[in-house]
Amino acid sequence: MSNNEPKSSAGDQSRRAFIRTTATAAAAVASTNIFRTPVYGQNTAPSAGKVLGANDRIVVGYIGVGGQGMAHVKQMKTHASANNVAQVAVCDVWEKRRNSSKAFIEKDSSNSQVEMFSDHRKLLERKDIDAVVIATHDIWHTKCAVDAMSAGKHVYVEKPCAHNIREGQSIAVMGFPIGGVLGFKPVTHRGIISAITPIALPMPASRQLNEATVQRLRTGTFDVYQLDATAYPGNSGGPVLDVDTGAVIGVISMVLIKGTKESALTNPSGISYAMPSSYVEALLKTR
């Protein structure tokens, strides 16, 4: 890095203090009419000092109302009246979170009526919503943000904006090797994601193929990770890790073996399948 770079406008502030200060300022701007762009065919932005009315109200929906999402809900409710903000919709895969966030917004407010959604796309169909706050699990940030912008909404999305799992990505798998045969110490193996593929098993013989089977092989019902990694049956249920960040991106759900369970030690197939962590998280939230 060059020593001739211009000094940061943060002056003597530490990097952490600078980020905290700018983040606070950005949040304040996002919750007010400052720099607000015209919507719904308006030809001019609201003039300074104008008395705000129903036509100037910012209608907001929330996608993801866990810990971080509820922090946004609470902060914006505190200043909703001053900033002419209406909180009208919440979306989360967990019913408990939907109910609690709805109850919080509607508490002590006779004018608040909050609609709940489990699918963010249904929330985005509401034409009256101007902006959405996205605080979902990381790997859903991109999908929800793109869908929201495509629907003409203003978007605030938590970092990271994207978390891409790609074919060829290096991964590590952990677990116990075939139960107690090799002891009870967990082991780690490295490999790659060889394919992101629909969840469907190939037929062992071509004579078993038919039109319905081919269609399932092409589309399946949802995508899973096919791993080129030496994983044993004892690895099932173990985490799949991004070797660069340590993030858990999946869970081993199936290991392909050529014969008996024990033969996997001497004759492993090297092919495993993993469920993306987003599906596992959604399943846990329904319990």
Secondary structure as GFF3:
##gff-version 3
##sequence-region A 1 287
A	DSSP	alpha_helix	15	30	.	.	.	ID=ss1
A	DSSP	three_ten_helix	54	56	.	.	.	ID=ss2
A	DSSP	beta_strand	58	63	.	.	.	ID=ss3
A	DSSP	alpha_helix	67	78	.	.	.	ID=ss4
A	DSSP	alpha_helix	80	83	.	.	.	ID=ss5
A	DSSP	beta_strand	85	91	.	.	.	ID=ss6
A	DSSP	alpha_helix	95	106	.	.	.	ID=ss7
A	DSSP	beta_strand	115	117	.	.	.	ID=ss8
A	DSSP	alpha_helix	120	124	.	.	.	ID=ss9
A	DSSP	beta_strand	131	134	.	.	.	ID=ss10
A	DSSP	three_ten_helix	138	140	.	.	.	ID=ss11
A	DSSP	alpha_helix	141	150	.	.	.	ID=ss12
A	DSSP	beta_strand	154	157	.	.	.	ID=ss13
A	DSSP	beta_strand	170	175	.	.	.	ID=ss14
A	DSSP	beta_strand	187	198	.	.	.	ID=ss15
A	DSSP	three_ten_helix	206	208	.	.	.	ID=ss16
A	DSSP	alpha_helix	211	219	.	.	.	ID=ss17
A	DSSP	beta_strand	223	229	.	.	.	ID=ss18
A	DSSP	three_ten_helix	233	235	.	.	.	ID=ss19
A	DSSP	beta_strand	239	242	.	.	.	ID=ss20
A	DSSP	beta_strand	248	257	.	.	.	ID=ss21
A	DSSP	three_ten_helix	262	264	.	.	.	ID=ss22
A	DSSP	beta_strand	268	276	.	.	.	ID=ss23
A	DSSP	alpha_helix	277	285	.	.	.	ID=ss24
###
